[in-house]
Amino acid sequence: MIRVAVDAMGGDFSYPPILQGCIDALKEKKDFSIILVGDEEALRKGIPSNLLDRISFVDTKDVFLMEENSTDVLKRKESSIYKAVELVRNKQADAVVSAGHSGATMSLATIRLGRVKGVDRPAIATLMPSVTGRILVLDVGANVDCESENLLQFAIMGEAYAKEVMGIKEPKIGLLSNGEEDCKGNKLTKESHKLLKNMKNFVGNIEGGHIFSGECDVVVCDGFTGNILLKTAEGTVGIFTKLLRSEISQSNFAKLGYILSKKAFKSLKRHLDYDQYGGAPLLGVNQCTIISHGKSNEIAIKNAIFQALKFAKSNINENIENEIKSMY
């Protein structure tokens, strides 16, 4: 049975949505257990009695706050995120999920769990919606400054994740640039293109406007660009929803159209809702680490746990190591 360590105290809203997400996940799937790391007395009160046999606790009151410096977490051995990562390091858990300080989670996972052999820099990958389903983008924040070798490794890790976790047999890989032509891009993009073109499934440069069209399954970029892309996409979905509600409220015909198309609108919302994607896997570290948004609700936490289960059952790290070895 897969064991998932959950940092129960790290999110913006403390433990209630995290706890509810864990409960919902346990009700939906039976093949795993959860180790809740946090205030045991408070957490235990909210758990149905029939689920207590699949939940254990590591008690701590210390929470590493969002405004703290990420490197300081190494000194905070009693914090919930430190203890959660240590459970994985000590083989007491198979994966860790945290909606807390993303920089602290990344630092702990990289240092305490170690990198996959051959990986220079781990990358944060995130799932985003596309017209054909979902697309994986990396890096979205772990590495602001990158070399072309880093982007090659991101592509290798993204391809492995797409195969093992997303179930795509031959994932198409694109390099984010300001034009589709091989000659387009800055120095990093041009140098990366030369390396990536040796990969069987590389389809070339892809422009920002084509990311969501389903032309590829994995998009590679440096962490600075990727983080801006992610935040822009999240903001666009938010403003689209607000504008749609505003337009519907101003017209009786629009209200009627909404009522008649309510099922379609719900389906669209579910497809665009980032809560449905759960969290972002930190690829390139030795064990499964899922970084969730600080504002994650119970739906996002549940899906982050499900993502951790898929990762923990896969051979992704072995495949990454073998593929990197074959490329050098």
C-alpha positions as CSV (number, residue, x, y, z in Angstrom):
1,M,0.0,0.0,0.0
2,I,1.3,3.4,-1.0
3,R,1.9,5.8,1.9
4,V,1.6,9.5,1.3
5,A,3.0,12.1,3.8
6,V,0.9,15.3,3.8
7,D,2.1,18.6,5.2
8,A,-1.2,19.3,6.9
9,M,-0.3,22.8,8.1
10,G,1.4,24.5,5.2
11,G,-1.3,26.1,3.1
12,D,-2.7,29.6,3.2
13,F,-5.8,28.4,4.9
14,S,-4.2,26.2,7.5
15,Y,-5.4,22.6,7.8
16,P,-9.2,22.5,7.1
17,P,-9.1,22.3,3.2
18,I,-6.0,20.0,3.4
19,L,-7.7,17.7,5.8
20,Q,-10.9,17.6,3.8
21,G,-8.9,16.8,0.6
22,C,-7.3,13.9,2.4
23,I,-10.6,12.6,3.6
24,D,-12.1,12.9,0.1
25,A,-9.2,11.1,-1.5
26,L,-9.3,8.2,1.0
27,K,-13.1,7.8,0.4
28,E,-12.5,7.6,-3.4
29,K,-9.6,5.3,-3.5
30,K,-8.7,2.4,-1.2
31,D,-5.1,1.4,-2.1
32,F,-3.2,3.9,0.0
33,S,-2.8,5.5,3.4
34,I,-1.9,9.0,4.6
35,I,0.5,10.2,7.2
36,L,-0.7,13.6,8.4
37,V,2.0,15.9,9.7
38,G,0.8,18.7,11.9
39,D,-1.3,19.4,15.0
40,E,-2.6,15.9,15.8
41,E,-5.2,17.0,18.3
42,A,-6.8,19.4,15.9
43,L,-6.5,17.1,12.9
44,R,-7.9,14.0,14.6
45,K,-11.2,15.8,15.5
46,G,-12.1,16.2,11.9
47,I,-11.6,12.6,10.7
48,P,-14.4,10.1,10.3
49,S,-13.9,7.1,12.6
50,N,-14.1,4.7,9.7
51,L,-11.0,6.2,8.1
52,L,-8.7,6.3,11.1
53,D,-7.2,2.9,10.3
54,R,-5.8,4.4,7.1
55,I,-4.4,7.6,8.7
56,S,-1.5,8.0,11.0
57,F,0.0,11.2,12.6
58,V,3.3,12.9,13.1
59,D,2.5,15.6,15.7
60,T,4.1,19.1,15.4
61,K,2.9,22.6,16.0
62,D,5.6,24.4,14.0
63,V,4.6,25.8,10.6
64,F,7.1,27.2,8.1
65,L,5.4,30.5,6.9
66,M,5.1,31.7,3.4
67,E,7.0,34.9,4.1
68,E,10.0,33.1,5.5
69,N,13.3,32.6,3.5
70,S,13.2,29.2,1.9
71,T,16.8,28.3,3.0
72,D,15.9,28.8,6.6
73,V,13.7,25.7,6.5
74,L,16.8,23.5,6.8
75,K,17.2,24.7,10.4
76,R,13.5,24.1,11.2
77,K,13.5,20.4,11.9
78,E,10.3,20.5,13.9
79,S,8.3,22.2,11.1
80,S,5.6,20.2,9.4
81,I,7.2,20.4,5.9
82,Y,10.6,19.2,7.2
83,K,9.1,16.3,9.1
84,A,6.9,15.3,6.0
85,V,10.0,15.2,3.8
86,E,12.0,13.3,6.4
87,L,9.3,10.6,6.3
88,V,10.1,10.0,2.7
89,R,13.8,10.2,3.2
90,N,13.5,7.5,6.0
91,K,11.4,5.2,3.8
92,Q,8.4,5.7,6.1
93,A,6.4,7.2,3.2
94,D,6.5,6.9,-0.6
95,A,5.5,10.5,-1.5
96,V,5.1,13.9,0.0
97,V,2.4,16.5,-0.7
98,S,2.6,20.1,0.5
99,A,0.7,23.3,-0.2
100,G,3.1,25.2,2.0
101,H,6.2,27.3,1.0
102,S,7.1,26.0,-2.4
103,G,10.7,27.2,-2.2
104,A,11.1,25.5,1.2
105,T,9.6,22.2,-0.2
106,M,11.9,22.3,-3.2
107,S,15.0,23.0,-1.1
108,L,14.2,20.2,1.4
109,A,13.4,17.7,-1.3
110,T,16.5,18.5,-3.3
111,I,18.9,18.4,-0.3
112,R,17.3,15.7,1.9
113,L,16.0,13.4,-0.8
114,G,18.8,14.0,-3.3
115,R,18.7,14.3,-7.1
116,V,18.2,11.5,-9.5
117,K,21.6,10.4,-10.8
118,G,22.6,12.5,-13.8
119,V,20.1,15.4,-13.1
120,D,21.8,18.7,-12.6
121,R,18.7,20.7,-11.5
122,P,15.3,19.4,-10.5
123,A,12.4,21.2,-12.3
124,I,8.8,22.0,-11.2
125,A,6.4,20.7,-13.8
126,T,2.7,21.6,-14.0
127,L,-0.3,20.3,-15.9
128,M,-2.3,22.9,-17.9
129,P,-5.4,22.5,-20.0
130,S,-5.3,22.1,-23.8
131,V,-8.0,21.5,-26.4
132,T,-6.9,17.8,-26.5
133,G,-6.7,17.3,-22.8
134,R,-3.7,18.3,-20.7
135,I,-0.2,19.6,-21.4
136,L,2.9,19.4,-19.2
137,V,5.0,22.6,-18.8
138,L,8.4,22.7,-17.2
139,D,10.2,24.4,-15.6
140,V,7.7,26.8,-14.0
141,G,9.8,28.3,-11.2
142,A,12.6,26.2,-9.8
143,N,15.4,27.6,-12.0
144,V,15.2,31.2,-13.0
145,D,18.5,31.1,-14.9
146,C,19.2,28.1,-17.1
147,E,21.7,26.7,-19.5
148,S,20.8,24.7,-22.6
149,E,21.9,21.4,-20.8
150,N,19.2,22.1,-18.2
151,L,16.5,22.5,-20.8
152,L,17.6,19.2,-22.4
153,Q,17.2,17.5,-19.0
154,F,13.8,19.2,-18.5
155,A,12.7,17.7,-21.8
156,I,13.9,14.2,-20.8
157,M,12.2,14.5,-17.4
158,G,9.0,15.8,-18.9
159,E,8.9,13.1,-21.5
160,A,9.3,10.4,-18.8
161,Y,6.5,11.9,-16.8
162,A,4.2,12.1,-19.8
163,K,4.8,8.5,-20.5
164,E,4.7,7.1,-17.0
165,V,2.0,9.2,-15.3
166,M,0.0,10.8,-18.1
167,G,-0.1,7.6,-20.1
168,I,1.1,9.1,-23.4
169,K,3.0,6.5,-25.4
170,E,5.0,8.9,-27.6
171,P,4.7,12.4,-26.1
172,K,5.5,15.3,-28.4
173,I,8.0,17.8,-27.0
174,G,8.0,21.5,-27.8
175,L,10.5,24.3,-26.9
176,L,8.8,27.6,-26.0
177,S,10.1,30.4,-28.2
178,N,9.0,33.6,-29.9
179,G,8.6,31.9,-33.2
180,E,8.3,28.4,-34.8
181,E,11.3,28.7,-37.1
182,D,14.5,27.0,-35.9
183,C,16.4,30.3,-36.0
184,K,14.0,32.1,-33.7
185,G,14.6,32.7,-30.0
186,N,17.2,34.1,-27.6
187,K,20.7,32.6,-27.0
188,L,19.3,30.0,-24.6
189,T,16.5,28.9,-26.9
190,K,18.8,28.6,-29.9
191,E,21.4,26.6,-28.0
192,S,18.7,24.4,-26.5
193,H,17.1,23.7,-29.9
194,K,20.4,22.2,-31.1
195,L,20.4,19.8,-28.2
196,L,16.7,18.9,-28.3
197,K,16.5,18.2,-32.0
198,N,18.4,14.9,-31.2
199,M,15.4,13.7,-29.3
200,K,13.0,11.4,-31.2
201,N,9.8,13.2,-30.1
202,F,11.0,16.8,-30.4
203,V,8.6,18.7,-32.7
204,G,10.5,22.0,-32.6
205,N,9.8,25.5,-31.3
206,I,6.3,26.4,-30.2
207,E,4.9,29.9,-29.7
208,G,3.0,30.9,-26.6
209,G,-0.3,31.1,-28.5
210,H,0.0,27.5,-29.5
211,I,0.6,26.0,-26.1
212,F,-3.0,25.2,-25.5
213,S,-3.9,24.0,-29.0
214,G,-2.7,20.5,-28.4
215,E,0.3,20.6,-30.9
216,C,2.5,19.0,-28.3
217,D,2.3,17.2,-24.9
218,V,5.3,18.7,-23.1
219,V,6.5,22.3,-23.3
220,V,10.1,23.1,-22.1
221,C,11.3,26.5,-21.0
222,D,13.4,28.1,-18.3
223,G,11.8,28.7,-14.8
224,F,11.5,32.5,-15.2
225,T,9.6,32.2,-18.5
226,G,7.6,29.2,-17.2
227,N,6.5,31.0,-14.0
228,I,5.2,34.0,-16.0
229,L,3.4,31.7,-18.4
230,L,1.7,29.9,-15.5
231,K,0.7,33.0,-13.6
232,T,-0.6,34.6,-16.8
233,A,-2.7,31.5,-17.7
234,E,-4.2,31.4,-14.2
235,G,-5.0,35.1,-14.4
236,T,-6.6,34.7,-17.8
237,V,-8.9,31.9,-16.7
238,G,-9.9,34.0,-13.7
239,I,-10.7,37.1,-15.7
240,F,-12.5,35.0,-18.4
241,T,-14.8,33.6,-15.7
242,K,-15.5,37.1,-14.2
243,L,-16.3,38.6,-17.6
244,L,-18.6,35.7,-18.5
245,R,-20.5,36.1,-15.3
246,S,-20.8,39.8,-15.8
247,E,-22.1,39.5,-19.4
248,I,-24.6,36.8,-18.4
249,S,-26.0,38.9,-15.6
250,Q,-26.7,41.9,-17.9
251,S,-28.9,40.1,-20.4
252,N,-32.0,38.0,-20.1
253,F,-31.2,36.3,-23.4
254,A,-27.7,35.5,-22.0
255,K,-29.2,34.1,-18.8
256,L,-31.5,31.9,-20.9
257,G,-28.6,30.8,-23.0
258,Y,-26.6,29.9,-19.9
259,I,-29.5,27.9,-18.5
260,L,-29.8,26.0,-21.7
261,S,-26.0,25.4,-21.9
262,K,-25.4,24.9,-18.2
263,K,-24.0,21.4,-18.6
264,A,-21.5,22.6,-21.2
265,F,-20.4,25.6,-19.1
266,K,-19.8,23.2,-16.1
267,S,-17.8,20.9,-18.3
268,L,-15.7,23.9,-19.5
269,K,-15.2,25.2,-16.0
270,R,-14.0,21.8,-14.9
271,H,-11.5,21.6,-17.8
272,L,-10.1,25.1,-17.1
273,D,-10.1,24.8,-13.3
274,Y,-6.6,24.4,-12.0
275,D,-7.9,22.6,-8.9
276,Q,-8.5,19.7,-11.2
277,Y,-4.7,19.3,-11.7
278,G,-3.8,19.2,-8.1
279,G,-0.2,20.1,-7.8
280,A,3.1,20.4,-9.5
281,P,5.6,17.4,-9.3
282,L,9.2,18.3,-8.6
283,L,11.0,16.2,-11.2
284,G,14.5,15.1,-10.8
285,V,14.6,14.3,-7.1
286,N,14.8,10.8,-5.7
287,Q,11.3,10.4,-4.4
288,C,7.9,11.8,-5.3
289,T,7.3,15.4,-4.2
290,I,4.1,17.2,-5.2
291,I,4.0,21.0,-4.7
292,S,0.5,22.4,-4.4
293,H,-0.6,26.0,-4.6
294,G,-0.9,27.7,-1.2
295,K,-4.5,28.6,-1.9
296,S,-5.4,24.9,-2.7
297,N,-8.9,23.9,-1.8
298,E,-10.0,20.3,-0.9
299,I,-10.4,19.4,-4.6
300,A,-6.8,20.5,-5.4
301,I,-5.4,18.6,-2.4
302,K,-7.4,15.4,-3.4
303,N,-6.0,15.6,-6.9
304,A,-2.5,16.3,-5.7
305,I,-2.7,13.1,-3.7
306,F,-3.9,11.1,-6.7
307,Q,-1.1,12.6,-8.7
308,A,1.3,11.4,-6.0
309,L,-0.1,7.9,-6.2
310,K,0.4,7.6,-9.9
311,F,4.0,8.9,-9.5
312,A,4.8,6.6,-6.7
313,K,3.6,3.6,-8.6
314,S,5.7,4.5,-11.7
315,N,9.3,3.9,-12.8
316,I,9.7,7.5,-13.8
317,N,13.0,8.2,-11.9
318,E,14.6,5.0,-13.3
319,N,13.6,6.0,-16.8
320,I,14.9,9.6,-16.3
321,E,18.3,8.2,-15.1
322,N,18.6,5.8,-18.0
323,E,17.6,8.4,-20.6
324,I,20.0,11.0,-19.3
325,K,22.8,8.4,-19.4
326,S,22.0,7.5,-23.0
327,M,22.1,11.2,-24.1
328,Y,25.6,11.8,-22.9
